[in-house]
Structures are given as structure tokens and as C-alpha cells.
Amino acid sequence: MLDDQIFCPTCGTDTDHSLIKSGQENLVRCIECDTVHSIQVERERLVNLKVIVNRDRQSSPYFMNFPAREILHVGDELLVDDPAKEVVMTEITSLETDRRVQAALAGEVGVVWARATDEVPLKISVYRSGTSHSLKISVSGDEVFEVGETRQAKGCRFSVVKIKLRGEGFADSAPAKDIVRIWGREI
């Protein structure tokens, strides 16, 4: 049985149908009256969009095909798979139509801006004896950090004291892709 109801010319209304044969024109049977008729298959139009991926302050252009009626949202995860380049897991940060918007149909979007989330830079401030020193490491975007846990980075062992999130305040635990900065106390 097909997901959507289809207009049956014999019944005169939309009814459930079963698919008999698929092709450029699908052959279907009405569940109500057993009438067999064809329906035109609606082709899905694709749009080729430029996706600019930012990875640690370096931007790279990619190109991807999207169904024109797919709705894109800022904050959505997007697997960027440009045949000419590597595959990158990203998060949409901005959509350009005739202006910047939070959501839009792919057919209305000119450029998708995204940030790489598979491998992310992580800023860490470690406090020791009245001074703080900054570290920057590269970690998997899915790696989870928690307040109170002990970590080691660039030869420095520290306990996580505070985690600042992207635009959402602070948290006790978060994946690296959502973290702006971690504060720690050297052990």
C-alpha cells in the first residue's frame, strides 16, 4: 500500500492504493473498488548548492545536490559529501537567500554556511598558582567533556572546572562540538 492517498477516477475521491508496477508512470490499484489506473510520477527537482565549511578559521567551498523542497534549518547536522573532496560532518550556521534566514527551502537558498563538527578545535584555560595559560587542542566533535573529570592535554594534567557552551551559557557535560571553552585547574 502507498503512503499517500491517490485520486481514484472511478470512486471520485482520494483513496488508498496499492502499487502494481513502478516506472515513469506508476500502475496502481484502488483498494476500495479494484480499479487499475496509472499515475504520473512527480520527479523531484535537485538544486546544486554551494556549502562553505569552516574548519578552525579556514573556509572551504563544497558543492552538494539537495531536493529543492527539502527544508534546511540553522543548527541542523549536515553530512557534506562533495565527490571532488572529502566527506565532512557539519552543523549549518547560516543560510543565505536574498538575506540571512534561520530556515528555508533548498531551492530558495544560494549558499549554505556550516562549521565542521567531526574534528573541532577546543580552547582550554588551565589555572595554576595564580596564573592561567591557554591550550588549544583538536578533538573529535562527539567526545564528551564533564565538570570534575581529569584530562591531559599537551603535557598538562588538569581537572575540568567549567564548560562554556556556544550561545547557551554553561553546562556540567557537553560534546566538544558544542563547547566554546573549558576552564580547568592543574593537578
Backbone torsions as a table, in degrees:
resi	resn	phi	psi	omega
1	MET	NA	141.1	-180.0
2	LEU	-80.3	154.0	-177.8
3	ASP	-67.1	-44.5	-177.3
4	ASP	-96.2	152.3	174.2
5	GLN	-78.9	147.7	-176.5
6	ILE	-123.5	147.4	178.7
7	PHE	-69.3	126.2	177.1
8	CYS	-100.0	122.0	-178.7
9	PRO	-66.1	-26.5	179.7
10	THR	-79.5	-47.3	-179.6
11	CYS	-73.6	-29.1	-179.3
12	GLY	79.9	10.6	178.6
13	THR	-141.0	173.1	174.6
14	ASP	-77.8	127.5	-178.9
15	THR	-137.5	169.3	175.0
16	ASP	-73.4	142.9	-179.7
17	HIS	-133.0	155.4	171.7
18	SER	-110.6	146.8	-178.9
19	LEU	-85.1	126.3	178.0
20	ILE	-97.3	-46.5	-178.2
21	LYS	-148.4	134.9	177.7
22	SER	-106.7	152.3	-179.9
23	GLY	175.1	-153.0	176.3
24	GLN	-62.9	-34.4	171.2
25	GLU	-122.3	124.6	179.5
26	ASN	-82.0	139.9	175.3
27	LEU	-99.7	122.4	-175.1
28	VAL	-127.3	158.9	177.6
29	ARG	-122.7	129.7	177.0
30	CYS	-69.4	130.4	179.7
31	ILE	-70.1	-30.0	-176.8
32	GLU	-75.1	-49.6	-172.0
33	CYS	-118.7	1.3	-179.8
34	ASP	65.3	15.3	176.6
35	THR	-70.8	133.4	176.6
36	VAL	-101.7	129.2	177.7
37	HIS	-151.6	165.9	-178.9
38	SER	-100.3	153.3	174.2
39	ILE	-131.3	145.3	179.4
40	GLN	-74.2	130.6	177.2
41	VAL	-81.8	126.7	179.4
42	GLU	-82.4	120.9	179.4
43	ARG	-79.8	138.8	179.6
44	GLU	-88.6	121.2	-179.7
45	ARG	-78.8	133.9	178.0
46	LEU	-104.8	146.8	174.5
47	VAL	-121.1	140.3	178.3
48	ASN	-95.8	112.5	-176.6
49	LEU	-108.4	146.1	173.4
50	LYS	-83.2	127.2	177.7
51	VAL	-116.8	115.4	179.5
52	ILE	-97.0	115.4	-176.1
53	VAL	-103.0	124.5	177.5
54	ASN	-97.9	126.8	176.6
55	ARG	-130.7	106.8	178.9
56	ASP	50.0	55.7	175.7
57	ARG	71.0	10.9	175.5
58	GLN	-116.7	125.2	-179.4
59	SER	-103.1	138.8	178.8
60	SER	-132.4	133.7	178.0
61	PRO	-83.8	138.8	175.0
62	TYR	-128.3	162.6	176.0
63	PHE	-130.4	133.8	-178.1
64	MET	-140.4	150.4	174.1
65	ASN	-93.9	136.3	177.0
66	PHE	-129.4	146.9	169.6
67	PRO	-61.3	132.6	-174.7
68	ALA	-58.1	-29.0	-177.5
69	ARG	-94.0	4.7	177.4
70	GLU	-72.5	134.4	179.3
71	ILE	-92.4	124.3	177.8
72	LEU	-102.1	142.0	-179.3
73	HIS	-128.6	142.7	171.1
74	VAL	-62.9	133.5	-178.3
75	GLY	100.2	-15.9	178.3
76	ASP	-68.2	144.9	171.4
77	GLU	-80.3	143.0	-176.6
78	LEU	-140.1	123.3	175.9
79	LEU	-87.8	107.2	-177.5
80	VAL	-86.4	116.8	-175.6
81	ASP	-128.6	80.5	177.2
82	ASP	-87.5	121.7	-178.2
83	PRO	-56.0	-25.4	-177.9
84	ALA	-85.8	-10.1	-176.7
85	LYS	-135.9	-174.7	-179.9
86	GLU	-77.3	165.2	177.5
87	VAL	-86.5	134.6	-176.9
88	VAL	-133.7	132.1	172.5
89	MET	-85.4	129.9	-175.9
90	THR	-135.6	172.6	171.0
91	GLU	-125.4	130.5	179.6
92	ILE	-68.7	126.2	179.9
93	THR	-106.8	-21.9	-179.5
94	SER	-162.9	149.6	176.3
95	LEU	-125.5	128.9	178.9
96	GLU	-105.2	120.3	168.9
97	THR	-109.4	-118.3	169.3
98	ASP	-85.4	-7.1	175.5
99	ARG	-154.2	176.5	177.2
100	ARG	-80.4	131.7	-178.3
101	VAL	-132.9	163.2	178.7
102	GLN	-85.3	-27.5	179.5
103	ALA	-153.2	148.7	179.0
104	ALA	-166.5	157.5	172.0
105	LEU	-68.7	141.6	-179.0
106	ALA	-55.7	-34.5	179.6
107	GLY	-66.0	-17.3	-179.9
108	GLU	-99.3	-8.0	-175.4
109	VAL	-89.6	137.4	175.9
110	GLY	-93.3	-46.7	-178.3
111	VAL	-139.5	137.9	173.1
112	VAL	-105.2	127.2	175.7
113	TRP	-103.4	135.1	-177.3
114	ALA	-146.3	160.9	174.5
115	ARG	-119.8	139.7	-179.9
116	ALA	-65.9	134.7	179.5
117	THR	-122.1	-1.5	179.3
118	ASP	-73.9	-38.6	176.2
119	GLU	-134.8	119.7	-174.0
120	VAL	-125.8	149.2	173.3
121	PRO	-78.4	139.9	-179.8
122	LEU	-125.6	123.6	178.9
123	LYS	-91.5	133.1	-179.6
124	ILE	-131.1	130.7	173.5
125	SER	-109.7	119.7	-177.7
126	VAL	-110.6	126.4	-178.0
127	TYR	-96.4	133.3	176.6
128	ARG	-151.7	124.6	174.3
129	SER	48.5	49.1	175.0
130	GLY	85.0	-2.2	177.9
131	THR	-130.2	154.5	176.9
132	SER	-116.1	143.0	171.7
133	HIS	-128.8	145.9	-175.3
134	SER	-97.0	142.5	174.7
135	LEU	-125.9	151.8	173.4
136	LYS	-135.2	120.9	-179.0
137	ILE	-125.0	162.7	176.8
138	SER	-110.0	125.8	-177.9
139	VAL	-135.8	165.3	174.5
140	SER	-64.2	137.2	-179.4
141	GLY	-62.3	-23.2	-179.3
142	ASP	-90.0	-6.3	-180.0
143	GLU	-67.0	128.5	-175.9
144	VAL	-95.3	134.9	176.2
145	PHE	-114.2	141.9	-177.7
146	GLU	-131.9	142.8	174.8
147	VAL	-62.7	134.8	178.7
148	GLY	97.5	-19.9	-179.2
149	GLU	-78.3	156.1	178.8
150	THR	-98.7	133.5	-179.7
151	ARG	-131.5	164.4	174.8
152	GLN	-134.2	133.3	178.5
153	ALA	-147.4	128.6	177.4
154	LYS	50.3	45.1	176.7
155	GLY	77.6	5.9	-179.0
156	CYS	-112.9	123.9	178.7
157	ARG	-99.6	129.8	-175.3
158	PHE	-147.8	161.6	175.6
159	SER	-106.1	131.2	-179.4
160	VAL	-70.3	125.5	-177.3
161	VAL	-106.0	-37.2	-173.6
162	LYS	-151.7	143.8	179.3
163	ILE	-127.3	119.5	178.1
164	LYS	-97.9	128.4	-178.8
165	LEU	-95.7	162.4	176.0
166	ARG	-69.4	104.8	173.8
167	GLY	65.4	10.5	-177.5
168	GLU	-126.9	17.7	180.0
169	GLY	83.9	-136.0	-174.6
170	PHE	-120.2	161.6	-180.0
171	ALA	-146.6	160.9	175.8
172	ASP	-86.3	-20.1	-178.1
173	SER	-157.1	140.9	178.9
174	ALA	-166.4	152.3	173.3
175	PRO	-73.4	150.6	-176.0
176	ALA	-54.7	-34.9	-177.8
177	LYS	-64.3	-18.4	179.9
178	ASP	-100.3	-0.4	-173.9
179	ILE	-98.9	136.1	173.8
180	VAL	-90.9	-47.2	-178.3
181	ARG	-154.2	150.0	174.0
182	ILE	-117.7	137.0	172.9
183	TRP	-108.5	139.6	-179.4
184	GLY	-141.0	163.2	176.1
185	ARG	-114.9	125.7	-177.1
186	GLU	-64.5	140.7	-179.8
187	ILE	-105.3	NA	NA
